[in-house]
Amino acid sequence: MIPAYLYYRHQQKKKGQQSASASRQMSISPGSSLIDRVTFTAPGVSAKLGDEIDEASYVSGVITLVEKPHGIFIEWAPVENPDDSTSEWVVTGSVDSNESAELASAKTGDGDRRTEELKKLRFSADIKDLRSFQCVEPRRGKSGSPWIRLISKDGTNYIPLYFRDGGLPEFTEHLQQYATLKRSAKENNLILFTDERAEALQQSVSALFSREVQSDFMSRLMANPYATAMTGLGKVANFVQDQVIPSLILDMDGLDPEEQAQALKELQQKDENDAGDLRLHDDAGFELVTKLDLPERPAFKREPPLVEQQWNAHKSSDGRFKDVRDLKLLIFRGGLTPGLRCDAWKFLLKYYDWNSTNEERVEVRKKRVDDYFRMKLQWKSISEDQEGRFGEFRDRKALVEKDVTRTDRTHRFFEGDNNANVSMLSDILMTYCMYNFDLGYVQGMSDCLSPILVVMENEVDAFWAFAGLMD
């Protein structure tokens, strides 16, 4: 027979030796303790198991920030509670030796299983691999503990950690010594890890490779300065309204979500009052501007379309056009009859020069036919192996194919499967990429080319008319 109190003291002493041994191994682990440096420790940070709200679902632990030779790590490790029911038990009287052995074996098995479960909860995360973390604090007047959940760049979510003894502000403050934290403008409870130097470098690289965009902007600015400038200013205004102002409000300290929403509402109301007689509201993502008192619509009478007799009246005997300005004015006021559009559009879109003769236009078309098929052959002769290593060409080709298959397919000229006109539309756009390397293909070009091809009904003529329109 073993006295109960001696058995209990023996188990407690054995448990204390095991805890001390584990503690020494954690603090003097080979190859790490002499190099790693713990810069922050917060005890009483518990992991929560399951959705139940009870004391048994929390696992107490310690969160630390550790400087290691290969990075800064956020580590959490569980701490076994000495008050846990698995270790706190008292036996009165006496216990038979066989019974004591069975009790010891049962307790040892339960302890081993719990130890294995706690080991699975332990984690160590490099802040370079983290994208963000949720930071949720209880609402005012509500009970509960603030908690965080780390989110890695690959989308993996770590177990939520509850700061039941406080320490969340201190943890965030120390974390900012190693990473730049920024609150998300879309989710108030989401904190983003940002690298200002990496962002600055990315912007510099983007600016370096955006000469094509800058060149296109300058060409549009020189061609139409008013429209280009107003478009640019409109983008700046939209950016300030949609991004800068909401971010400033969301970053205000001491404002809960309800107060932030109220501030944004007051700001929008002020904008509406300042607009005077204009009303602005969103309709399915588009900003709709309406005016209360619209002036009377001016009466405009459209003149009859230009006919072939009037067109030929402006031609001289050798084919040159005279009074071009008056001819353009007649076209502007009344348009063209359908049968005249094919010839007139070639002059309006700079396919032919107004001052060229009939003989000169024959030579011009012959040269344009040769130039077109030479450029078409250039991209047609690219093999699949070459295309696999030509990313820019491959991307433009995929975009053209995607847009062409959905351009005016209800029109009789493009309707039906295996339509040769659809293939012609695609070939013209791909050839234009070879004609204008800097611009290439931009979404919407297929819609501009479609009516030209319908009117011209010729691949070469439609291409050069389209090129004139783009210029």
C-alpha positions as a Markdown table, in Angstrom:
| # | Residue | x | y | z |
|---|---|---|---|---|
| 1 | Met | 0.0 | 0.0 | 0.0 |
| 2 | Ile | 1.3 | 3.5 | -0.9 |
| 3 | Pro | 0.1 | 6.5 | 1.0 |
| 4 | Ala | -1.9 | 8.7 | -1.2 |
| 5 | Tyr | -0.1 | 11.9 | -0.3 |
| 6 | Leu | 3.3 | 10.3 | -1.2 |
| 7 | Tyr | 1.9 | 9.2 | -4.5 |
| 8 | Tyr | 0.7 | 12.7 | -5.3 |
| 9 | Arg | 4.0 | 14.3 | -4.3 |
| 10 | His | 5.9 | 11.8 | -6.4 |
| 11 | Gln | 3.7 | 12.7 | -9.5 |
| 12 | Gln | 4.0 | 16.5 | -8.9 |
| 13 | Lys | 7.8 | 16.2 | -8.5 |
| 14 | Lys | 8.1 | 14.2 | -11.7 |
| 15 | Lys | 5.9 | 16.7 | -13.6 |
| 16 | Gly | 8.1 | 19.6 | -12.3 |
| 17 | Gln | 11.3 | 17.9 | -13.5 |
| 18 | Gln | 9.7 | 17.4 | -17.0 |
| 19 | Ser | 8.6 | 21.1 | -17.1 |
| 20 | Ala | 12.0 | 22.4 | -16.1 |
| 21 | Ser | 13.7 | 20.1 | -18.7 |
| 22 | Ala | 11.3 | 21.4 | -21.4 |
| 23 | Ser | 11.9 | 25.0 | -20.3 |
| 24 | Arg | 15.7 | 24.6 | -20.5 |
| 25 | Gln | 15.4 | 23.0 | -24.0 |
| 26 | Met | 13.3 | 26.0 | -25.2 |
| 27 | Ser | 15.7 | 28.6 | -23.9 |
| 28 | Ile | 19.0 | 26.8 | -24.7 |
| 29 | Ser | 18.1 | 25.1 | -28.0 |
| 30 | Pro | 21.3 | 24.2 | -29.9 |
| 31 | Gly | 22.3 | 26.6 | -32.6 |
| 32 | Ser | 19.5 | 29.2 | -31.8 |
| 33 | Ser | 19.8 | 30.6 | -28.3 |
| 34 | Leu | 23.2 | 32.2 | -28.9 |
| 35 | Ile | 21.9 | 34.0 | -32.1 |
| 36 | Asp | 18.1 | 34.4 | -31.8 |
| 37 | Arg | 16.9 | 37.4 | -29.8 |
| 38 | Val | 13.4 | 37.7 | -28.4 |
| 39 | Thr | 12.4 | 41.4 | -28.6 |
| 40 | Phe | 8.8 | 41.2 | -27.3 |
| 41 | Thr | 6.9 | 38.7 | -25.2 |
| 42 | Ala | 3.2 | 38.8 | -24.3 |
| 43 | Pro | 1.8 | 36.1 | -22.0 |
| 44 | Gly | -1.8 | 35.3 | -21.6 |
| 45 | Val | -2.4 | 35.1 | -25.4 |
| 46 | Ser | -4.8 | 32.2 | -26.0 |
| 47 | Ala | -5.7 | 30.2 | -29.0 |
| 48 | Lys | -9.4 | 29.3 | -29.4 |
| 49 | Leu | -10.5 | 25.9 | -30.4 |
| 50 | Gly | -13.9 | 25.5 | -32.0 |
| 51 | Asp | -16.8 | 28.0 | -32.0 |
| 52 | Glu | -17.9 | 27.4 | -28.4 |
| 53 | Ile | -17.6 | 30.3 | -26.0 |
| 54 | Asp | -16.4 | 28.7 | -22.9 |
| 55 | Glu | -13.2 | 28.5 | -20.9 |
| 56 | Ala | -12.3 | 25.0 | -22.0 |
| 57 | Ser | -12.1 | 26.1 | -25.7 |
| 58 | Tyr | -9.1 | 28.5 | -24.9 |
| 59 | Val | -5.5 | 27.3 | -24.9 |
| 60 | Ser | -3.3 | 29.7 | -23.0 |
| 61 | Gly | 0.1 | 30.5 | -24.6 |
| 62 | Val | 2.8 | 33.1 | -25.2 |
| 63 | Ile | 3.3 | 35.2 | -28.3 |
| 64 | Thr | 6.8 | 36.5 | -29.1 |
| 65 | Leu | 8.7 | 38.5 | -31.7 |
| 66 | Val | 12.0 | 36.9 | -32.4 |
| 67 | Glu | 15.0 | 38.3 | -34.4 |
| 68 | Lys | 16.7 | 35.4 | -36.2 |
| 69 | Pro | 19.6 | 35.5 | -38.7 |
| 70 | His | 17.2 | 34.8 | -41.6 |
| 71 | Gly | 14.3 | 37.1 | -40.6 |
| 72 | Ile | 11.8 | 38.4 | -38.1 |
| 73 | Phe | 9.4 | 35.8 | -36.8 |
| 74 | Ile | 6.1 | 35.9 | -35.0 |
| 75 | Glu | 5.9 | 32.8 | -32.8 |
| 76 | Trp | 3.2 | 31.4 | -30.5 |
| 77 | Ala | 3.6 | 28.5 | -28.2 |
| 78 | Pro | 1.1 | 27.0 | -25.8 |
| 79 | Val | 1.8 | 26.9 | -22.1 |
| 80 | Glu | 0.3 | 24.1 | -20.1 |
| 81 | Asn | -2.0 | 25.4 | -17.4 |
| 82 | Pro | -0.9 | 24.0 | -13.9 |
| 83 | Asp | -4.5 | 24.4 | -12.8 |
| 84 | Asp | -5.8 | 22.1 | -15.6 |
| 85 | Ser | -8.1 | 19.3 | -14.4 |
| 86 | Thr | -5.8 | 16.7 | -16.0 |
| 87 | Ser | -3.1 | 17.4 | -13.3 |
| 88 | Glu | -5.2 | 18.7 | -10.4 |
| 89 | Trp | -6.6 | 15.7 | -8.5 |
| 90 | Val | -6.5 | 14.7 | -4.9 |
| 91 | Val | -6.9 | 11.2 | -3.5 |
| 92 | Thr | -7.9 | 10.7 | 0.2 |
| 93 | Gly | -7.2 | 7.6 | 2.2 |
| 94 | Ser | -5.1 | 5.0 | 0.7 |
| 95 | Val | -4.7 | 3.5 | -2.7 |
| 96 | Asp | -3.8 | -0.1 | -3.6 |
| 97 | Ser | -0.6 | -0.5 | -5.6 |
| 98 | Asn | -2.4 | -2.0 | -8.6 |
| 99 | Glu | -5.0 | 0.8 | -8.6 |
| 100 | Ser | -2.3 | 3.5 | -8.3 |
| 101 | Ala | -0.4 | 2.0 | -11.3 |
| 102 | Glu | -3.7 | 2.1 | -13.3 |
| 103 | Leu | -4.3 | 5.7 | -12.3 |
| 104 | Ala | -0.7 | 6.7 | -13.2 |
| 105 | Ser | -1.0 | 5.0 | -16.6 |
| 106 | Ala | -4.3 | 6.7 | -17.4 |
| 107 | Lys | -3.0 | 10.1 | -16.4 |
| 108 | Thr | 0.2 | 9.6 | -18.4 |
| 109 | Gly | -1.8 | 8.6 | -21.5 |
| 110 | Asp | -4.1 | 11.7 | -21.2 |
| 111 | Gly | -1.1 | 13.9 | -20.7 |
| 112 | Asp | 0.7 | 12.6 | -23.8 |
| 113 | Arg | -2.3 | 13.1 | -26.0 |
| 114 | Arg | -2.8 | 16.7 | -24.7 |
| 115 | Thr | 0.9 | 17.4 | -25.3 |
| 116 | Glu | 0.6 | 16.2 | -28.9 |
| 117 | Glu | -2.4 | 18.4 | -29.5 |
| 118 | Leu | -0.7 | 21.4 | -28.0 |
| 119 | Lys | 2.4 | 20.8 | -30.2 |
| 120 | Lys | 0.2 | 21.0 | -33.3 |
| 121 | Leu | -1.0 | 24.5 | -32.3 |
| 122 | Arg | 2.5 | 25.9 | -32.1 |
| 123 | Phe | 3.6 | 28.0 | -35.1 |
| 124 | Ser | 6.4 | 30.3 | -36.2 |
| 125 | Ala | 5.7 | 32.8 | -39.1 |
| 126 | Asp | 8.2 | 34.9 | -40.9 |
| 127 | Ile | 6.7 | 38.4 | -41.4 |
| 128 | Lys | 8.1 | 38.4 | -45.0 |
| 129 | Asp | 5.6 | 35.6 | -45.7 |
| 130 | Leu | 2.6 | 37.5 | -44.2 |
| 131 | Arg | 0.2 | 39.5 | -46.3 |
| 132 | Ser | -2.1 | 40.8 | -43.6 |
| 133 | Phe | -3.8 | 40.0 | -40.3 |
| 134 | Gln | -7.3 | 40.5 | -38.9 |
| 135 | Cys | -7.4 | 42.7 | -35.8 |
| 136 | Val | -10.8 | 42.6 | -34.2 |
| 137 | Glu | -11.6 | 44.4 | -30.9 |
| 138 | Pro | -14.9 | 44.2 | -29.0 |
| 139 | Arg | -17.4 | 46.9 | -29.5 |
| 140 | Arg | -17.8 | 49.6 | -27.0 |
| 141 | Gly | -19.8 | 48.3 | -24.0 |
| 142 | Lys | -19.4 | 44.7 | -25.1 |
| 143 | Ser | -17.4 | 42.1 | -23.3 |
| 144 | Gly | -14.7 | 40.0 | -24.9 |
| 145 | Ser | -11.1 | 40.1 | -25.7 |
| 146 | Pro | -9.4 | 41.5 | -28.8 |
| 147 | Trp | -8.0 | 38.9 | -31.2 |
| 148 | Ile | -5.9 | 38.6 | -34.3 |
| 149 | Arg | -5.5 | 36.1 | -37.1 |
| 150 | Leu | -2.4 | 36.1 | -39.3 |
| 151 | Ile | -2.9 | 35.6 | -43.0 |
| 152 | Ser | 0.0 | 34.5 | -45.2 |
| 153 | Lys | 0.6 | 35.5 | -48.8 |
| 154 | Asp | -0.6 | 32.2 | -50.1 |
| 155 | Gly | -3.9 | 32.6 | -48.4 |
| 156 | Thr | -3.2 | 30.3 | -45.4 |
| 157 | Asn | -5.0 | 31.5 | -42.2 |
| 158 | Tyr | -3.3 | 30.8 | -38.8 |
| 159 | Ile | -5.3 | 30.0 | -35.7 |
| 160 | Pro | -6.9 | 33.1 | -34.0 |
| 161 | Leu | -5.1 | 34.4 | -30.9 |
| 162 | Tyr | -7.0 | 36.2 | -28.1 |
| 163 | Phe | -5.2 | 38.8 | -26.0 |
| 164 | Arg | -7.1 | 37.9 | -22.8 |
| 165 | Asp | -4.6 | 39.7 | -20.5 |
| 166 | Gly | -4.1 | 42.7 | -22.8 |
| 167 | Gly | -1.0 | 43.5 | -24.8 |
| 168 | Leu | -2.4 | 44.0 | -28.3 |
| 169 | Pro | -1.4 | 47.7 | -28.6 |
| 170 | Glu | 2.2 | 46.8 | -27.4 |
| 171 | Phe | 2.4 | 43.9 | -29.8 |
| 172 | Thr | 1.4 | 46.1 | -32.7 |
| 173 | Glu | 3.8 | 48.9 | -31.7 |
| 174 | His | 6.7 | 46.5 | -31.6 |
| 175 | Leu | 5.7 | 44.9 | -34.8 |
| 176 | Gln | 5.8 | 48.3 | -36.6 |
| 177 | Gln | 9.6 | 48.4 | -35.8 |
| 178 | Tyr | 10.0 | 45.6 | -38.4 |
| 179 | Ala | 7.2 | 46.1 | -40.9 |
| 180 | Thr | 5.0 | 49.0 | -42.2 |
| 181 | Leu | 1.4 | 48.4 | -41.3 |
| 182 | Lys | -1.5 | 50.0 | -43.0 |
| 183 | Arg | -5.2 | 49.6 | -42.4 |
| 184 | Ser | -7.1 | 48.4 | -45.4 |
| 185 | Ala | -9.4 | 51.0 | -47.0 |
| 186 | Lys | -12.0 | 48.3 | -47.8 |
| 187 | Glu | -12.0 | 46.3 | -44.5 |
| 188 | Asn | -11.6 | 48.3 | -41.3 |
| 189 | Asn | -10.5 | 45.2 | -39.3 |
| 190 | Leu | -7.8 | 44.2 | -41.8 |
| 191 | Ile | -4.1 | 45.3 | -41.3 |
| 192 | Leu | -1.8 | 45.1 | -44.3 |
| 193 | Phe | 1.9 | 44.4 | -44.3 |
| 194 | Thr | 3.4 | 46.9 | -46.8 |
| 195 | Asp | 7.0 | 47.5 | -47.9 |
| 196 | Glu | 7.4 | 51.2 | -48.8 |
| 197 | Arg | 10.8 | 50.6 | -50.4 |
| 198 | Ala | 9.4 | 47.8 | -52.6 |
| 199 | Glu | 6.4 | 49.9 | -53.6 |
| 200 | Ala | 8.7 | 52.8 | -54.5 |
| 201 | Leu | 10.9 | 50.4 | -56.6 |
| 202 | Gln | 7.9 | 48.9 | -58.3 |
| 203 | Gln | 6.6 | 52.4 | -59.2 |
| 204 | Ser | 10.0 | 53.3 | -60.6 |
| 205 | Val | 10.1 | 50.2 | -62.7 |
| 206 | Ser | 6.6 | 50.7 | -63.9 |
| 207 | Ala | 7.5 | 54.3 | -64.9 |
| 208 | Leu | 10.6 | 53.0 | -66.7 |
| 209 | Phe | 8.6 | 50.6 | -68.8 |
| 210 | Ser | 5.7 | 53.0 | -69.4 |
| 211 | Arg | 7.3 | 55.0 | -72.1 |
| 212 | Glu | 4.8 | 53.5 | -74.6 |
| 213 | Val | 2.0 | 55.0 | -72.5 |
| 214 | Gln | 3.7 | 58.3 | -72.1 |
| 215 | Ser | 4.4 | 58.5 | -75.8 |
| 216 | Asp | 0.8 | 57.7 | -76.6 |
| 217 | Phe | -0.4 | 60.3 | -74.1 |
| 218 | Met | 1.9 | 63.0 | -75.6 |
| 219 | Ser | 0.7 | 62.2 | -79.1 |
| 220 | Arg | -2.9 | 62.5 | -78.1 |
| 221 | Leu | -2.1 | 65.7 | -76.2 |
| 222 | Met | -0.5 | 67.3 | -79.3 |
| 223 | Ala | -3.4 | 66.1 | -81.5 |
| 224 | Asn | -6.3 | 67.1 | -79.2 |
| 225 | Pro | -5.0 | 69.1 | -76.2 |
| 226 | Tyr | -8.4 | 70.1 | -74.8 |
| 227 | Ala | -10.0 | 66.6 | -74.8 |
| 228 | Thr | -6.9 | 64.9 | -73.5 |
| 229 | Ala | -6.4 | 67.4 | -70.7 |
| 230 | Met | -10.0 | 67.2 | -69.6 |
| 231 | Thr | -9.9 | 63.4 | -69.6 |
| 232 | Gly | -6.8 | 63.4 | -67.4 |
| 233 | Leu | -8.3 | 65.9 | -65.0 |
| 234 | Gly | -11.4 | 63.8 | -64.7 |
| 235 | Lys | -9.3 | 60.8 | -63.8 |
| 236 | Val | -7.6 | 62.8 | -61.0 |
| 237 | Ala | -10.9 | 64.0 | -59.7 |
| 238 | Asn | -12.3 | 60.5 | -59.6 |
| 239 | Phe | -9.2 | 59.2 | -57.9 |
| 240 | Val | -9.4 | 61.8 | -55.2 |
| 241 | Gln | -13.1 | 61.2 | -54.6 |
| 242 | Asp | -13.0 | 57.4 | -54.6 |
| 243 | Gln | -9.6 | 56.7 | -53.0 |
| 244 | Val | -8.0 | 59.7 | -51.2 |
| 245 | Ile | -11.0 | 61.1 | -49.3 |
| 246 | Pro | -12.4 | 57.7 | -48.1 |
| 247 | Ser | -8.9 | 56.6 | -47.0 |
| 248 | Leu | -8.4 | 59.8 | -45.0 |
| 249 | Ile | -11.7 | 59.2 | -43.2 |
| 250 | Leu | -11.0 | 55.5 | -42.5 |
| 251 | Asp | -7.6 | 56.3 | -41.1 |
| 252 | Met | -9.0 | 58.8 | -38.5 |
| 253 | Asp | -8.1 | 57.8 | -35.0 |
| 254 | Gly | -10.9 | 57.5 | -32.5 |
| 255 | Leu | -13.7 | 57.0 | -35.0 |
| 256 | Asp | -15.8 | 53.8 | -35.0 |
| 257 | Pro | -17.3 | 52.5 | -38.2 |
| 258 | Glu | -20.7 | 54.3 | -37.5 |
| 259 | Glu | -19.0 | 57.6 | -37.1 |
| 260 | Gln | -16.9 | 57.1 | -40.2 |
| 261 | Ala | -20.0 | 56.3 | -42.2 |
| 262 | Gln | -21.7 | 59.4 | -40.9 |
| 263 | Ala | -18.6 | 61.6 | -41.8 |
| 264 | Leu | -18.6 | 60.2 | -45.3 |
| 265 | Lys | -22.3 | 60.9 | -45.6 |
| 266 | Glu | -21.9 | 64.5 | -44.5 |
| 267 | Leu | -19.1 | 65.0 | -47.0 |
| 268 | Gln | -21.2 | 63.6 | -49.9 |
| 269 | Gln | -24.1 | 65.9 | -48.8 |
| 270 | Lys | -21.8 | 68.9 | -48.9 |
| 271 | Asp | -20.6 | 68.0 | -52.4 |
| 272 | Glu | -24.3 | 67.8 | -53.5 |
| 273 | Asn | -25.0 | 71.2 | -52.0 |
| 274 | Asp | -21.9 | 72.8 | -53.6 |
| 275 | Ala | -23.0 | 71.4 | -57.0 |
| 276 | Gly | -25.9 | 73.9 | -57.0 |
| 277 | Asp | -28.4 | 72.8 | -59.6 |
| 278 | Leu | -26.6 | 69.5 | -60.3 |
| 279 | Arg | -27.5 | 66.2 | -58.9 |
| 280 | Leu | -25.0 | 63.3 | -58.7 |
| 281 | His | -25.8 | 59.7 | -57.8 |
| 282 | Asp | -24.5 | 56.3 | -58.6 |
| 283 | Asp | -26.4 | 54.0 | -60.9 |
| 284 | Ala | -25.0 | 50.5 | -61.2 |
| 285 | Gly | -21.4 | 51.8 | -60.7 |
| 286 | Phe | -21.7 | 54.7 | -63.1 |
| 287 | Glu | -21.9 | 58.3 | -61.9 |
| 288 | Leu | -25.0 | 59.9 | -63.3 |
| 289 | Val | -25.2 | 63.7 | -63.5 |
| 290 | Thr | -28.5 | 65.3 | -64.0 |
| 291 | Lys | -29.6 | 69.0 | -64.0 |
| 292 | Leu | -32.8 | 70.2 | -62.5 |
| 293 | Asp | -33.6 | 73.0 | -65.1 |
| 294 | Leu | -32.5 | 72.1 | -68.6 |
| 295 | Pro | -32.7 | 74.7 | -71.3 |
| 296 | Glu | -34.8 | 74.1 | -74.3 |
| 297 | Arg | -33.2 | 71.9 | -76.9 |
| 298 | Pro | -32.2 | 74.0 | -79.9 |
| 299 | Ala | -33.9 | 73.1 | -83.1 |
| 300 | Phe | -31.6 | 71.5 | -85.7 |
| 301 | Lys | -32.6 | 70.5 | -89.2 |
| 302 | Arg | -30.5 | 67.9 | -90.9 |
| 303 | Glu | -29.9 | 68.5 | -94.6 |
| 304 | Pro | -30.3 | 65.7 | -97.1 |
| 305 | Pro | -27.3 | 63.4 | -97.7 |
| 306 | Leu | -24.8 | 64.0 | -100.3 |
| 307 | Val | -25.5 | 62.2 | -103.6 |
| 308 | Glu | -23.2 | 61.0 | -106.3 |
| 309 | Gln | -24.0 | 63.9 | -108.6 |
| 310 | Gln | -22.9 | 66.4 | -106.0 |
| 311 | Trp | -19.8 | 64.3 | -105.3 |
| 312 | Asn | -18.8 | 64.2 | -109.0 |
| 313 | Ala | -19.5 | 68.0 | -109.3 |
| 314 | His | -16.5 | 68.7 | -107.0 |
| 315 | Lys | -14.2 | 66.6 | -109.2 |
| 316 | Ser | -12.0 | 67.9 | -112.0 |
| 317 | Ser | -11.3 | 66.1 | -115.2 |
| 318 | Asp | -8.1 | 64.5 | -113.9 |
| 319 | Gly | -9.8 | 63.3 | -110.6 |
| 320 | Arg | -8.7 | 66.1 | -108.3 |
| 321 | Phe | -11.2 | 67.5 | -105.9 |
| 322 | Lys | -12.0 | 71.2 | -105.7 |
| 323 | Asp | -13.7 | 73.2 | -103.0 |
| 324 | Val | -12.9 | 70.5 | -100.5 |
| 325 | Arg | -13.9 | 72.6 | -97.5 |
| 326 | Asp | -17.4 | 73.1 | -98.9 |
| 327 | Leu | -17.6 | 69.4 | -99.8 |
| 328 | Lys | -16.8 | 68.4 | -96.2 |
| 329 | Leu | -19.3 | 70.8 | -94.9 |
| 330 | Leu | -22.0 | 69.2 | -97.0 |
| 331 | Ile | -21.0 | 65.8 | -95.7 |
| 332 | Phe | -21.0 | 67.1 | -92.1 |
| 333 | Arg | -24.5 | 68.5 | -92.4 |
| 334 | Gly | -26.3 | 65.7 | -94.2 |
| 335 | Gly | -24.0 | 62.7 | -94.4 |
| 336 | Leu | -23.6 | 60.4 | -97.4 |
| 337 | Thr | -25.8 | 58.1 | -99.3 |
| 338 | Pro | -24.9 | 54.4 | -98.7 |
| 339 | Gly | -23.6 | 53.8 | -102.2 |
| 340 | Leu | -21.2 | 56.7 | -101.9 |
| 341 | Arg | -19.6 | 55.9 | -98.6 |
| 342 | Cys | -17.0 | 53.4 | -99.9 |
| 343 | Asp | -15.4 | 56.0 | -102.1 |
| 344 | Ala | -15.8 | 59.0 | -99.9 |
| 345 | Trp | -14.5 | 57.4 | -96.7 |
| 346 | Lys | -11.2 | 56.6 | -98.4 |
| 347 | Phe | -10.7 | 60.4 | -98.8 |
| 348 | Leu | -12.1 | 61.3 | -95.4 |
| 349 | Leu | -9.8 | 58.7 | -93.7 |
| 350 | Lys | -6.7 | 59.7 | -95.6 |
| 351 | Tyr | -6.5 | 56.6 | -97.7 |
| 352 | Tyr | -6.2 | 58.9 | -100.7 |
| 353 | Asp | -5.2 | 62.6 | -100.9 |
| 354 | Trp | -7.9 | 65.0 | -102.0 |
| 355 | Asn | -5.4 | 66.6 | -104.5 |
| 356 | Ser | -4.3 | 63.3 | -106.1 |
| 357 | Thr | -5.2 | 62.3 | -109.7 |
| 358 | Asn | -6.8 | 59.1 | -110.9 |
| 359 | Glu | -3.5 | 57.7 | -112.1 |
| 360 | Glu | -1.8 | 58.6 | -108.8 |
| 361 | Arg | -4.5 | 56.8 | -106.8 |
| 362 | Val | -4.0 | 53.7 | -108.9 |
| 363 | Glu | -0.3 | 53.7 | -108.0 |
| 364 | Val | -1.0 | 54.5 | -104.3 |
| 365 | Arg | -3.4 | 51.5 | -104.0 |
| 366 | Lys | -0.9 | 49.2 | -105.7 |
| 367 | Lys | 1.8 | 50.2 | -103.2 |
| 368 | Arg | -0.6 | 49.9 | -100.2 |
| 369 | Val | -1.7 | 46.4 | -101.3 |
| 370 | Asp | 2.0 | 45.3 | -101.4 |
| 371 | Asp | 2.7 | 46.9 | -98.0 |
| 372 | Tyr | -0.3 | 45.3 | -96.4 |
| 373 | Phe | 0.4 | 41.7 | -97.4 |
| 374 | Arg | 4.1 | 42.1 | -96.5 |
| 375 | Met | 3.1 | 43.1 | -93.0 |
| 376 | Lys | 0.5 | 40.4 | -92.8 |
| 377 | Leu | 3.1 | 37.8 | -93.8 |
| 378 | Gln | 5.4 | 39.0 | -91.0 |
| 379 | Trp | 3.0 | 37.8 | -88.2 |
| 380 | Lys | 1.6 | 34.9 | -90.2 |
| 381 | Ser | 5.1 | 33.4 | -90.5 |
| 382 | Ile | 5.7 | 33.4 | -86.7 |
| 383 | Ser | 5.8 | 29.7 | -85.7 |
| 384 | Glu | 4.2 | 28.3 | -82.5 |
| 385 | Asp | 7.7 | 27.8 | -81.1 |
| 386 | Gln | 8.5 | 31.5 | -81.6 |
| 387 | Glu | 5.1 | 32.6 | -80.3 |
| 388 | Gly | 5.8 | 30.7 | -77.1 |
| 389 | Arg | 8.8 | 32.9 | -76.5 |
| 390 | Phe | 7.1 | 36.2 | -77.7 |
| 391 | Gly | 4.9 | 37.1 | -74.8 |
| 392 | Glu | 3.8 | 40.5 | -76.0 |
| 393 | Phe | 2.7 | 39.1 | -79.4 |
| 394 | Arg | 1.0 | 36.2 | -77.7 |
| 395 | Asp | -1.0 | 38.5 | -75.4 |
| 396 | Arg | -2.1 | 40.8 | -78.2 |
| 397 | Lys | -3.2 | 37.9 | -80.3 |
| 398 | Ala | -5.2 | 36.4 | -77.5 |
| 399 | Leu | -6.9 | 39.8 | -76.9 |
| 400 | Val | -7.7 | 40.3 | -80.5 |
| 401 | Glu | -9.2 | 36.8 | -80.8 |
| 402 | Lys | -11.3 | 37.3 | -77.7 |
| 403 | Asp | -12.7 | 40.7 | -78.9 |
| 404 | Val | -13.3 | 39.7 | -82.5 |
| 405 | Thr | -15.5 | 36.7 | -81.5 |
| 406 | Arg | -18.0 | 39.1 | -79.8 |
| 407 | Thr | -18.0 | 42.1 | -82.2 |
| 408 | Asp | -21.3 | 42.7 | -84.0 |
| 409 | Arg | -22.1 | 39.0 | -84.3 |
| 410 | Thr | -25.7 | 39.8 | -84.7 |
| 411 | His | -25.0 | 41.9 | -87.9 |
| 412 | Arg | -25.6 | 40.0 | -91.1 |
| 413 | Phe | -22.0 | 40.7 | -92.2 |
| 414 | Phe | -20.5 | 38.8 | -89.2 |
| 415 | Glu | -23.2 | 36.4 | -88.1 |
| 416 | Gly | -22.9 | 32.6 | -88.2 |
| 417 | Asp | -20.1 | 30.2 | -87.4 |
| 418 | Asn | -16.9 | 30.0 | -89.5 |
| 419 | Asn | -17.7 | 33.4 | -91.0 |
| 420 | Ala | -14.8 | 34.5 | -93.3 |
| 421 | Asn | -15.5 | 38.2 | -92.5 |
| 422 | Val | -14.8 | 37.5 | -88.8 |
| 423 | Ser | -11.4 | 36.0 | -89.8 |
| 424 | Met | -10.8 | 39.0 | -92.0 |
| 425 | Leu | -11.5 | 41.3 | -89.1 |
| 426 | Ser | -9.0 | 39.5 | -86.9 |
| 427 | Asp | -6.3 | 39.5 | -89.7 |
| 428 | Ile | -6.6 | 43.3 | -90.1 |
| 429 | Leu | -6.2 | 43.9 | -86.4 |
| 430 | Met | -3.2 | 41.6 | -86.1 |
| 431 | Thr | -1.6 | 43.3 | -89.2 |
| 432 | Tyr | -2.2 | 46.7 | -87.5 |
| 433 | Cys | -0.1 | 45.4 | -84.6 |
| 434 | Met | 2.8 | 45.0 | -87.0 |
| 435 | Tyr | 2.0 | 48.4 | -88.6 |
| 436 | Asn | 2.0 | 50.2 | -85.3 |
| 437 | Phe | 4.3 | 48.4 | -82.8 |
| 438 | Asp | 4.1 | 51.1 | -80.2 |
| 439 | Leu | 0.3 | 51.1 | -80.0 |
| 440 | Gly | -0.5 | 47.6 | -81.0 |
| 441 | Tyr | -4.0 | 46.5 | -80.2 |
| 442 | Val | -6.3 | 48.3 | -77.7 |
| 443 | Gln | -9.6 | 47.0 | -76.6 |
| 444 | Gly | -12.4 | 48.7 | -78.6 |
| 445 | Met | -10.5 | 48.8 | -81.9 |
| 446 | Ser | -12.6 | 46.0 | -83.2 |
| 447 | Asp | -15.7 | 48.1 | -82.8 |
| 448 | Cys | -14.1 | 50.9 | -84.8 |
| 449 | Leu | -13.0 | 48.6 | -87.6 |
| 450 | Ser | -16.2 | 46.7 | -87.9 |
| 451 | Pro | -18.3 | 49.4 | -89.7 |
| 452 | Ile | -15.4 | 50.3 | -92.0 |
| 453 | Leu | -15.0 | 46.7 | -93.1 |
| 454 | Val | -18.8 | 46.4 | -93.6 |
| 455 | Val | -18.7 | 49.5 | -96.0 |
| 456 | Met | -15.4 | 48.7 | -97.7 |
| 457 | Glu | -15.9 | 44.9 | -98.1 |
| 458 | Asn | -12.2 | 44.7 | -98.9 |
| 459 | Glu | -9.4 | 43.7 | -96.5 |
| 460 | Val | -6.7 | 46.0 | -97.8 |
| 461 | Asp | -9.0 | 49.0 | -98.2 |
| 462 | Ala | -10.5 | 48.5 | -94.7 |
| 463 | Phe | -7.0 | 48.2 | -93.2 |
| 464 | Trp | -5.7 | 51.5 | -94.6 |
| 465 | Ala | -8.9 | 53.4 | -93.8 |
| 466 | Phe | -8.7 | 52.0 | -90.2 |
| 467 | Ala | -5.1 | 53.1 | -90.0 |
| 468 | Gly | -6.1 | 56.6 | -91.1 |
| 469 | Leu | -8.8 | 56.7 | -88.4 |
| 470 | Met | -6.3 | 55.6 | -85.7 |
| 471 | Asp | -3.9 | 58.3 | -86.8 |
